[in-house]
């Protein structure tokens, strides 16, 4: 069938429902450059206002999925489960998590993204390991998954090209914050990994794209629905992103913190989230029930099996695994700047968004796509919400190389911390689980 | 000031209000091709959903107005009033109307449009007079207005270029049916004519862009508001477009019907609308109060003064004024096809939209911009709502040249007329006046 794009825009604008055939036509024509960007952006804005019903959302996601190649992991016998996070500050969980669940018999074909706006990117963090490449061809996935149980790769040109085109257009046309567009973008890429199930970490709070619990729960619900329609069970965990996760925000320093989690020496919050997610993924994989899964994950850490998987992963993807024993091989910054507490009291705010933007200015993230990341700079946060401090105590240590970048970072940190006379409880790390 | 278009799109998307400075920036940058079509179309769709408040609408219209040249009619001492119609089928009112009010001392600098979708265009009708040109340069307006009192011209490249660009984009992106965009498009072009006041005919019904009275009244209200903010009083008359206006639908045949109105021999509905509008325009011009204005208009017809203005207009714009006495000079079709009543009864439907689309297929209008119009083809409607017919009576006579065009026209006329056992009253021609 062939359609008139202007008529289809009109239908969505007027609150109509489009057929699977119509939506597939739009994605195919747009990917083939036969629909103009100016028509697609008007259509995306109409979706932003009028949404998609469940059937449309499934059809749209499916059409995106089939806009390019799809991984074929039929040669991998192990259950295949991936985890995706909607993005946060200091969120390095994927790095210790994937080796833990791989050590427990789950195959993790993880395709990650890069630093975006104020949030970090798993690929950027991994690439701070000298020699580590995330450029893994689709055909190389099955063998590596059979050997090690984990691949940590960047997006390829051939998987879900529609999403790359659409995302660039959405970014320029104010059509990013649409629930069905966000959900279909994530799910099409994850289903293209040929996985059996997905764990989704929807972050909530100042440093997340979802600022409140209600929006996050709606996204979670939408994701679970798409998962159902594409035969890919999705478990969603809503987690706090009002303050950075863990102590380290940057790239090389987040690798060091990830290693410490796998040694059983990580900060409490990152460790807890990692083990909770591992437990959910092992359960989704059907390897254990939810009571015993947590024990398996903890054992993978205490036995050193998970750390061993990480070493093999680094080696397989071109890095030197001795970096685990000798983190001095990682890039480090030349200078340190310490932010100190101006008064005694309790920390009531340690803002993820402020620290995220400051870390971008420092050079740890990108404000434009072409920016080059400095893997050695970043924050070590010493005081988080609920902690008590005395005047002069360090709130954070900033590893820096460039004076103007440091000055720029400091200029946006004026309200990052707040110190009050009364204590505030620590925020709940895990805000809910939706399946 | 310089802004980020993606941020401004976001503001409008989120229901915010944009400043006059921001809106002027958008229009200037878009007209200068420094904002991409894909950003503008997303912005237009956001306007379609979230609207403009009164201040934004005034600022947007004003920015469009100043995107190009503006007529300077300061050398014309007479009051300057124009009339605009939102478009209909068989709507030739401008052609007898302008000469009538010009004969009464009003200057009418009318810039009209062409046939669009199922509606006819004043320019196309006028151009069926051999030699008649509507290509009148802005500098030629004052002298012609001082001499004859009327100019009937096409849009120029230099007046309101923003509207031409925006309209083409809206047409391709489903963003035509937005009240503020429709209103600002009309008003920017009319205010650019340097007029003192405007009479607006908002058509309502199947053959109009506004299908119901409520939408039409909202457009009317919006237009009156913009008029107020741009110091150009606007009177809006809501008129019926459920069936074609008058008997003739086409081009040359509508010129003949227009001449008959100026001879006092026109169909009742076209005559009534023409005189009502003339009376409103004479009142808006301050030449007479509303009680005596109608008399002046009738006198301009009965004295032959209005017909004389039409003759001078035709001559001034390159045509042969003897066409008025000898309409055989106008192009005429080679064949006639008569649609007859299949049964006795009363006409309860004579649908403007069906007949409008049929006339396009016949060659009297355009389905694409590049289509060439055949000025000689068209409909003479013999039976309209409220009329009684006997089986075999003509419902309409079709003047045609091309067999396949005739067949195509006939194929969409199946439901154009409906004949019932009981009579239906004629629809009210004038549905309301809003000032």
Interface residues (C-beta under 8 A of the other chain):
Chain A: X6 X7 X9 X10 X13 X36 X37 X38 X39 X40 X41 X42 X43 X44 X45 X46 X48 X49 X169 X171 X172 X173 X174 X175
Chain B: X6 X7 X9 X10 X13 X36 X37 X38 X39 X40 X41 X42 X43 X44 X45 X46 X48 X49 X169 X171 X172 X173 X174 X175
